[in-house]
Amino acid sequence: MHDVHFDDGSLRLWSKKELLVAGWFEAPTIEEMREVGKAGRLLATRFPKGAALANVIVSGTPRFSDEVRGEAISIAKGRTFRKGSCHVVLVGGLGGAAARAFMSMVLLVGMKALGRNAAPSKVFGEIPDAAHWLAPVLGEGWTSREIAEVFREIAEPRVYSKSLP
């Protein structure tokens, strides 16, 4: 089971224990990035040993405004997710390449600013690889299978039904 922190149609933001999972279906807005930071700070207070972040980029056109870049870098520099982070880019083609480049830039800037205090972070193209890497980062009580299930669930397409008049 997971807690829902935010869901606006382009971002699903859930947590399970100390892991915050963001399912992205469109490029992030500044408001959505602020929600990620807010949820991360909440988890950090609930889990004093640290929280972790997993971004699962499912779809969307890669457009990253300067504000979004700045907020992402601020989250990384603020050590909001002290246990670490992984970023799973499921988008293919040029969009996926742009998303991977953006995530890599944020991680590089954060690591450069924090030096040895930087949390482990990595970008992936497949759910099983990311889940396998993240399980030992999270520590005891986590399995790669459990993590992969959460990633797959957050990436599921939405099904909307209209009410009949």
Secondary structure in CASP SS format (residue, H / E / C, confidence):
PFRMAT SS
TARGET T0000
AUTHOR 0000-0000-0000
METHOD secondary structure of the structure
MODEL  1
M C 1.00
H C 1.00
D E 1.00
V E 1.00
H E 1.00
F E 1.00
D E 1.00
D C 1.00
G C 1.00
S C 1.00
L E 1.00
R E 1.00
L E 1.00
W E 1.00
S E 1.00
K E 1.00
K C 1.00
E C 1.00
L E 1.00
L E 1.00
V E 1.00
A E 1.00
G E 1.00
W E 1.00
F C 1.00
E C 1.00
A C 1.00
P C 1.00
T C 1.00
I H 1.00
E H 1.00
E H 1.00
M H 1.00
R H 1.00
E H 1.00
V H 1.00
G H 1.00
K H 1.00
A H 1.00
G H 1.00
R H 1.00
L H 1.00
L H 1.00
A H 1.00
T H 1.00
R H 1.00
F C 1.00
P C 1.00
K C 1.00
G C 1.00
A C 1.00
A E 1.00
L E 1.00
A E 1.00
N E 1.00
V E 1.00
I E 1.00
V C 1.00
S C 1.00
G C 1.00
T C 1.00
P C 1.00
R C 1.00
F C 1.00
S C 1.00
D H 1.00
E H 1.00
V H 1.00
R H 1.00
G H 1.00
E H 1.00
A H 1.00
I H 1.00
S H 1.00
I H 1.00
A H 1.00
K H 1.00
G C 1.00
R C 1.00
T C 1.00
F C 1.00
R C 1.00
K C 1.00
G E 1.00
S E 1.00
C E 1.00
H E 1.00
V E 1.00
V E 1.00
L C 1.00
V C 1.00
G C 1.00
G H 1.00
L H 1.00
G H 1.00
G H 1.00
A H 1.00
A H 1.00
A H 1.00
R H 1.00
A H 1.00
F H 1.00
M H 1.00
S H 1.00
M H 1.00
V H 1.00
L H 1.00
L H 1.00
V H 1.00
G H 1.00
M H 1.00
K H 1.00
A H 1.00
L H 1.00
G H 1.00
R H 1.00
N H 1.00
A C 1.00
A C 1.00
P C 1.00
S E 1.00
K E 1.00
V E 1.00
F E 1.00
G C 1.00
E C 1.00
I H 1.00
P H 1.00
D H 1.00
A H 1.00
A H 1.00
H H 1.00
W H 1.00
L H 1.00
A H 1.00
P H 1.00
V H 1.00
L H 1.00
G C 1.00
E C 1.00
G C 1.00
W C 1.00
T C 1.00
S H 1.00
R H 1.00
E H 1.00
I H 1.00
A H 1.00
E H 1.00
V H 1.00
F H 1.00
R H 1.00
E H 1.00
I H 1.00
A H 1.00
E C 1.00
P C 1.00
R C 1.00
V C 1.00
Y C 1.00
S C 1.00
K C 1.00
S C 1.00
L C 1.00
P C 1.00
END
